[in-house]
Amino acid sequence: MTGDARRDLVRLLQLLSRENRHLLDVRRRLFGPPPATITPAWLESIVSSPEGIDRLESFGAKFSRMQDTLVDKLLPTVVAAYRFTDALGSTYERIDARAREWGLQA
């Protein structure tokens, strides 16, 4: 692994660490202390107030941001840094074949 690749990985892992802290914080504010059970009544109580809606939207946004960072940035960086291109190709092929088998892809 080159020095540039190592710096990129460190930077992305630091970013993911920050995103994780933010996600955990909003998760705590939305769900309360574990174990939280999500029920229709709980959801109704959340969406019945502007603050609850804000917390729900914030959780969705932070979750999506972290997922995008993992999939769009970290995964390609790890694949390139460790030259996993053959493994990645076969993984994509397996996922594609399974999606077609289940009728999820044309």
TORKOLPA-811840 format. One record per atom (N, C-alpha, C): residue number from 1; residue in three letters; atom name; x, y, z. Coordinates in Angstrom, 3 decimals. Each point is the difference from the previous one (the first is absolute). Layout:
REC  seq  type  atom         u         v         w
REC  NUM   ala    CA         X         Y         Z
...
This chain:
REC  seq  type  atom         u         v         w
REC    1   met     N     0.845    -1.161     0.000
REC    1   met    CA    -0.845     1.161     0.000
REC    1   met     C     0.901     1.239     0.000
REC    2   thr     N    -0.354     0.933    -0.841
REC    2   thr    CA     0.806     1.220    -0.101
REC    2   thr     C    -0.334     0.948     1.150
REC    3   gly     N     0.849     0.979     0.171
REC    3   gly    CA    -0.228     1.010     1.029
REC    3   gly     C    -1.279     0.786    -0.246
REC    4   asp     N    -0.291     0.295    -1.282
REC    4   asp    CA    -1.236     0.717    -0.335
REC    4   asp     C    -1.224    -0.827     0.371
REC    5   ala     N     0.039    -1.284    -0.320
REC    5   ala    CA    -1.131    -0.879     0.324
REC    5   ala     C    -0.193    -0.087     1.511
REC    6   arg     N     1.100    -0.081     0.722
REC    6   arg    CA    -0.088    -0.062     1.470
REC    6   arg     C    -0.607     1.295     0.553
REC    7   arg     N     0.424     1.143    -0.513
REC    7   arg    CA    -0.559     1.277     0.441
REC    7   arg     C    -1.495     0.083    -0.320
REC    8   asp     N    -0.382    -0.462    -1.192
REC    8   asp    CA    -1.419    -0.002    -0.375
REC    8   asp     C    -0.817    -0.883     0.946
REC    9   leu     N     0.533    -1.178     0.315
REC    9   leu    CA    -0.712    -0.898     0.913
REC    9   leu     C    -0.126     0.606     1.392
REC   10   val     N     1.064     0.590     0.498
REC   10   val    CA    -0.040     0.624     1.320
REC   10   val     C    -1.021     1.130     0.008
REC   11   arg     N     0.021     0.833    -1.029
REC   11   arg    CA    -0.942     1.125    -0.098
REC   11   arg     C    -1.443    -0.503    -0.024
REC   12   leu     N    -0.265    -1.042    -0.794
REC   12   leu    CA    -1.360    -0.541    -0.085
REC   12   leu     C    -0.435    -0.654     1.311
REC   13   leu     N     0.917    -0.688     0.665
REC   13   leu    CA    -0.346    -0.617     1.282
REC   13   leu     C    -0.275     1.065     1.065
REC   14   gln     N     0.740     1.095    -0.040
REC   14   gln    CA    -0.271     1.104     0.924
REC   14   gln     C    -1.367     0.621    -0.289
REC   15   leu     N    -0.310     0.166    -1.289
REC   15   leu    CA    -1.302     0.527    -0.391
REC   15   leu     C    -1.117    -0.925     0.476
REC   16   leu     N     0.174    -1.296    -0.217
REC   16   leu    CA    -1.013    -0.965     0.440
REC   16   leu     C    -0.142    -0.010     1.520
REC   17   ser     N     1.076     0.204     0.709
REC   17   ser    CA    -0.072     0.071     1.459
REC   17   ser     C    -0.858     1.188     0.436
REC   18   arg     N     0.203     1.150    -0.628
REC   18   arg    CA    -0.830     1.181     0.309
REC   18   arg     C    -1.458    -0.255    -0.359
REC   19   glu     N    -0.219    -0.567    -1.187
REC   19   glu    CA    -1.371    -0.287    -0.415
REC   19   glu     C    -0.664    -0.987     0.952
REC   20   asn     N     0.766    -0.959     0.490
REC   20   asn    CA    -0.529    -0.970     0.956
REC   20   asn     C    -0.417     0.682     1.303
REC   21   arg     N     0.835     0.903     0.507
REC   21   arg    CA    -0.355     0.723     1.224
REC   21   arg     C    -1.284     0.796    -0.184
REC   22   his     N    -0.127     0.662    -1.154
REC   22   his    CA    -1.205     0.793    -0.271
REC   22   his     C    -1.228    -0.907    -0.113
REC   23   leu     N     0.162    -1.133    -0.670
REC   23   leu    CA    -1.116    -0.934    -0.147
REC   23   leu     C    -0.410    -0.568     1.358
REC   24   leu     N     0.965    -0.360     0.821
REC   24   leu    CA    -0.324    -0.525     1.332
REC   24   leu     C    -0.719     1.041     0.849
REC   25   asp     N     0.413     1.260    -0.128
REC   25   asp    CA    -0.648     1.065     0.765
REC   25   asp     C    -1.456     0.158    -0.413
REC   26   val     N    -0.257     0.078    -1.289
REC   26   val    CA    -1.381     0.186    -0.442
REC   26   val     C    -0.817    -1.274     0.251
REC   27   arg     N     0.646    -1.147    -0.056
REC   27   arg    CA    -0.692    -1.253     0.332
REC   27   arg     C    -0.460     0.019     1.461
REC   28   arg     N     0.873     0.455     0.878
REC   28   arg    CA    -0.342     0.096     1.415
REC   28   arg     C    -1.173     0.956     0.213
REC   29   arg     N     0.035     1.139    -0.694
REC   29   arg    CA    -1.090     0.977     0.147
REC   29   arg     C    -1.307    -0.509    -0.590
REC   30   leu     N     0.082    -0.796    -1.060
REC   30   leu    CA    -1.216    -0.505    -0.644
REC   30   leu     C    -0.586    -1.192     0.752
REC   31   phe     N     0.828    -0.986     0.296
REC   31   phe    CA    -0.493    -1.253     0.557
REC   31   phe     C     0.052    -0.073     1.519
REC   32   gly     N     0.795     0.855     0.636
REC   32   gly    CA     0.140    -0.090     1.444
REC   32   gly     C     0.960    -1.118     0.364
REC   33   pro     N     0.021    -0.366     1.293
REC   33   pro    CA     0.927    -1.054     0.418
REC   33   pro     C    -0.427    -1.359    -0.547
REC   34   pro     N     0.977    -0.854    -0.324
REC   34   pro    CA    -0.342    -1.336    -0.478
REC   34   pro     C    -0.623    -0.815     1.125
REC   35   pro     N    -0.767    -0.998    -0.265
REC   35   pro    CA    -0.471    -0.389    -1.329
REC   35   pro     C    -1.283     0.747    -0.346
REC   36   ala     N    -0.007     0.633    -1.144
REC   36   ala    CA    -1.189     0.705    -0.477
REC   36   ala     C    -0.772    -0.932    -0.922
REC   37   thr     N    -1.291    -0.060     0.211
REC   37   thr    CA    -0.856    -0.807    -0.864
REC   37   thr     C    -0.772     0.943    -0.899
REC   38   ile     N     0.125    -0.219    -1.288
REC   38   ile    CA    -0.696     0.846    -0.957
REC   38   ile     C    -1.364    -0.632    -0.274
REC   39   thr     N    -1.024     0.740     0.346
REC   39   thr    CA    -1.376    -0.448    -0.199
REC   39   thr     C    -0.758     1.098    -0.743
REC   40   pro     N    -1.162    -0.328    -0.529
REC   40   pro    CA    -0.804     1.065    -0.623
REC   40   pro     C    -0.302     1.146     0.972
REC   41   ala     N    -0.248    -0.324     1.264
REC   41   ala    CA    -0.280     1.053     0.990
REC   41   ala     C     1.229     0.882     0.223
REC   42   trp     N     1.188    -0.617     0.052
REC   42   trp    CA     1.233     0.776     0.169
REC   42   trp     C     0.192     0.935    -1.192
REC   43   leu     N    -0.178    -0.535    -1.204
REC   43   leu    CA     0.173     0.818    -1.207
REC   43   leu     C    -1.007     1.144    -0.023
REC   44   glu     N    -1.236    -0.286     0.368
REC   44   glu    CA    -1.017     1.048     0.047
REC   44   glu     C     0.391     1.093     0.981
REC   45   ser     N     0.572    -0.384     1.129
REC   45   ser    CA     0.421     1.008     0.983
REC   45   ser     C     1.151     0.845    -0.534
REC   46   ile     N     0.875    -0.600    -0.796
REC   46   ile    CA     1.128     0.740    -0.572
REC   46   ile     C    -0.479     1.017    -1.039
REC   47   val     N    -0.866    -0.434    -0.907
REC   47   val    CA    -0.411     0.895    -1.088
REC   47   val     C    -1.105     0.976     0.417
REC   48   ser     N    -0.412    -0.065     1.256
REC   48   ser    CA    -1.058     0.908     0.446
REC   48   ser     C     0.539     1.352     0.465
REC   49   ser     N     1.332     0.144     0.039
REC   49   ser    CA     0.568     1.290     0.412
REC   49   ser     C     1.083     0.427    -0.991
REC   50   pro     N     0.161     1.304    -0.169
REC   50   pro    CA     1.060     0.486    -0.890
REC   50   pro     C     1.392    -0.464     0.436
REC   51   glu     N     0.235    -0.067     1.316
REC   51   glu    CA     1.312    -0.455     0.491
REC   51   glu     C     0.237    -1.469    -0.363
REC   52   gly     N    -1.028    -0.815     0.139
REC   52   gly    CA     0.121    -1.414    -0.352
REC   52   gly     C     0.272    -0.191    -1.485
REC   53   ile     N    -0.697     0.764    -0.815
REC   53   ile    CA     0.225    -0.068    -1.450
REC   53   ile     C     1.421     0.427    -0.322
REC   54   asp     N     0.491     1.055     0.637
REC   54   asp    CA     1.375     0.452    -0.223
REC   54   asp     C     1.005    -1.085     0.385
REC   55   arg     N    -0.224    -0.656     1.138
REC   55   arg    CA     0.919    -1.066     0.427
REC   55   arg     C    -0.029    -1.167    -0.986
REC   56   leu     N    -1.182    -0.365    -0.482
REC   56   leu    CA    -0.121    -1.098    -0.954
REC   56   leu     C     0.702     0.351    -1.318
REC   57   glu     N    -0.219     1.211    -0.489
REC   57   glu    CA     0.673     0.435    -1.226
REC   57   glu     C     1.512     0.080     0.193
REC   58   ser     N     0.436     0.468     1.140
REC   58   ser    CA     1.433     0.093     0.281
REC   58   ser     C     0.629    -1.391     0.028
REC   59   phe     N    -0.681    -0.945     0.638
REC   59   phe    CA     0.517    -1.366     0.043
REC   59   phe     C     0.133    -0.566    -1.419
REC   60   gly     N    -1.039     0.173    -0.820
REC   60   gly    CA     0.046    -0.502    -1.377
REC   60   gly     C     1.118     0.631    -0.803
REC   61   ala     N     0.193     1.299     0.163
REC   61   ala    CA     1.046     0.700    -0.745
REC   61   ala     C     1.390    -0.455     0.435
REC   62   lys     N     0.217    -0.122     1.302
REC   62   lys    CA     1.322    -0.424     0.485
REC   62   lys     C     0.284    -1.458    -0.351
REC   63   phe     N    -1.014    -0.844     0.073
REC   63   phe    CA     0.166    -1.400    -0.390
REC   63   phe     C     0.370    -0.090    -1.483
REC   64   ser     N    -0.721     0.739    -0.836
REC   64   ser    CA     0.271    -0.009    -1.440
REC   64   ser     C     1.388     0.540    -0.313
REC   65   arg     N     0.391     1.058     0.689
REC   65   arg    CA     1.328     0.586    -0.223
REC   65   arg     C     1.094    -1.016     0.329
REC   66   met     N    -0.157    -0.694     1.125
REC   66   met    CA     1.013    -0.983     0.386
REC   66   met     C     0.026    -1.167    -0.986
REC   67   gln     N    -1.173    -0.452    -0.435
REC   67   gln    CA    -0.062    -1.075    -0.981
REC   67   gln     C     0.665     0.428    -1.310
REC   68   asp     N    -0.261     1.221    -0.449
REC   68   asp    CA     0.631     0.500    -1.222
REC   68   asp     C     1.515     0.051     0.146
REC   69   thr     N     0.481     0.438     1.144
REC   69   thr    CA     1.446     0.052     0.223
REC   69   thr     C     0.604    -1.392    -0.056
REC   70   leu     N    -0.666    -0.962     0.625
REC   70   leu    CA     0.498    -1.376    -0.018
REC   70   leu     C     0.038    -0.570    -1.414
REC   71   val     N    -1.115     0.120    -0.706
REC   71   val    CA    -0.130    -0.649    -1.303
REC   71   val     C     0.707     0.769    -1.110
REC   72   asp     N    -0.165     1.310    -0.013
REC   72   asp    CA     0.529     0.790    -1.113
REC   72   asp     C     1.457     0.412     0.166
REC   73   lys     N     0.485     0.052     1.242
REC   73   lys    CA     1.369     0.478     0.221
REC   73   lys     C     0.911    -1.060     0.597
REC   74   leu     N    -0.397    -0.566     1.147
REC   74   leu    CA     0.904    -0.932     0.679
REC   74   leu     C     0.187    -1.292    -0.784
REC   75   leu     N    -1.078    -0.612    -0.439
REC   75   leu    CA     0.116    -1.273    -0.705
REC   75   leu     C     0.887     0.102    -1.241
REC   76   pro     N    -0.220     0.983    -0.894
REC   76   pro    CA     0.899     0.109    -1.153
REC   76   pro     C     1.452     0.287     0.386
REC   77   thr     N     0.211     0.770     1.065
REC   77   thr    CA     1.360     0.305     0.432
REC   77   thr     C     0.698    -1.252     0.516
REC   78   val     N    -0.707    -0.812     0.781
REC   78   val    CA     0.576    -1.254     0.500
REC   78   val     C     0.280    -0.951    -1.155
REC   79   val     N    -0.932    -0.104    -0.922
REC   79   val    CA     0.178    -0.890    -1.147
REC   79   val     C     1.225     0.420    -0.813
REC   80   ala     N     0.122     1.306    -0.249
REC   80   ala    CA     1.150     0.480    -0.774
REC   80   ala     C     1.304    -0.155     0.776
REC   81   ala     N    -0.035     0.301     1.298
REC   81   ala    CA     1.224    -0.055     0.798
REC   81   ala     C     0.547    -1.422     0.107
REC   82   tyr     N    -0.884    -0.956     0.114
REC   82   tyr    CA     0.435    -1.387     0.161
REC   82   tyr     C    -0.140    -0.825    -1.274
REC   83   arg     N    -0.357     0.678    -1.080
REC   83   arg    CA    -0.108    -0.635    -1.324
REC   83   arg     C    -0.909    -1.225     0.029
REC   84   phe     N    -1.216     0.199     0.526
REC   84   phe    CA    -0.997    -1.063     0.062
REC   84   phe     C    -0.906    -0.005    -1.232
REC   85   thr     N     0.462     0.484    -1.104
REC   85   thr    CA    -0.885     0.177    -1.153
REC   85   thr     C    -0.619    -1.309    -0.462
REC   86   asp     N     0.739    -1.103     0.013
REC   86   asp    CA    -0.581    -1.271    -0.415
REC   86   asp     C    -1.101    -0.432     0.953
REC   87   ala     N     0.246     0.117     1.302
REC   87   ala    CA    -1.002    -0.386     0.984
REC   87   ala     C    -1.234     0.888    -0.104
REC   88   leu     N     0.225     1.302    -0.227
REC   88   leu    CA    -1.117     0.917    -0.112
REC   88   leu     C    -0.836    -0.331    -1.223
REC   89   gly     N     0.648    -0.279    -1.122
REC   89   gly    CA    -0.742    -0.353    -1.202
REC   89   gly     C    -0.852    -1.229     0.209
REC   90   ser     N     0.563    -1.024     0.612
REC   90   ser    CA    -0.777    -1.214     0.211
REC   90   ser     C    -1.123     0.242     1.005
REC   91   thr     N     0.210     0.868     0.970
REC   91   thr    CA    -1.063     0.324     0.948
REC   91   thr     C    -1.143     0.697    -0.711
REC   92   tyr     N     0.336     0.977    -0.843
REC   92   tyr    CA    -1.036     0.684    -0.764
REC   92   tyr     C    -0.749    -0.986    -0.889
REC   93   glu     N     0.731    -0.910    -0.617
REC   93   glu    CA    -0.648    -0.989    -0.862
REC   93   glu     C    -0.953    -0.880     0.796
REC   94   arg     N     0.401    -0.418     1.203
REC   94   arg    CA    -0.881    -0.832     0.830
REC   94   arg     C    -1.243     0.773     0.426
REC   95   ile     N     0.183     1.256     0.393
REC   95   ile    CA    -1.143     0.819     0.397
REC   95   ile     C    -0.928     0.205    -1.190
REC   96   asp     N     0.569     0.306    -1.155
REC   96   asp    CA    -0.794     0.202    -1.200
REC   96   asp     C    -0.774    -1.263    -0.363
REC   97   ala     N     0.664    -1.150     0.051
REC   97   ala    CA    -0.666    -1.265    -0.330
REC   97   ala     C    -1.134    -0.282     0.980
REC   98   arg     N     0.227     0.240     1.286
REC   98   arg    CA    -1.043    -0.246     1.002
REC   98   arg     C    -1.174     0.952    -0.202
REC   99   ala     N     0.274     1.269    -0.314
REC   99   ala    CA    -1.072     0.968    -0.238
REC   99   ala     C    -0.833    -0.422    -1.207
REC  100   arg     N     0.658    -0.474    -1.039
REC  100   arg    CA    -0.743    -0.479    -1.172
REC  100   arg     C    -0.824    -1.232     0.353
REC  101   glu     N     0.591    -0.896     0.769
REC  101   glu    CA    -0.689    -1.226     0.410
REC  101   glu     C    -1.269     0.331     0.796
REC  102   trp     N     0.064     1.016     0.831
REC  102   trp    CA    -1.143     0.380     0.813
REC  102   trp     C    -0.955     0.954    -0.732
REC  103   gly     N     0.330     0.331    -1.250
REC  103   gly    CA    -0.851     0.875    -0.770
REC  103   gly     C     0.081     1.464     0.390
REC  104   leu     N     1.096     0.374     0.634
REC  104   leu    CA     0.170     1.380     0.447
REC  104   leu     C     0.687     0.870    -1.025
REC  105   gln     N     0.476    -0.620    -1.070
REC  105   gln    CA     0.744     0.746    -1.020
REC  105   gln     C    -0.390    -0.566    -1.360
REC  106   ala     N    -0.130     0.883    -0.950
REC  106   ala    CA    -0.387    -0.437    -1.348
REC  106   ala     C     1.173    -0.591    -0.746
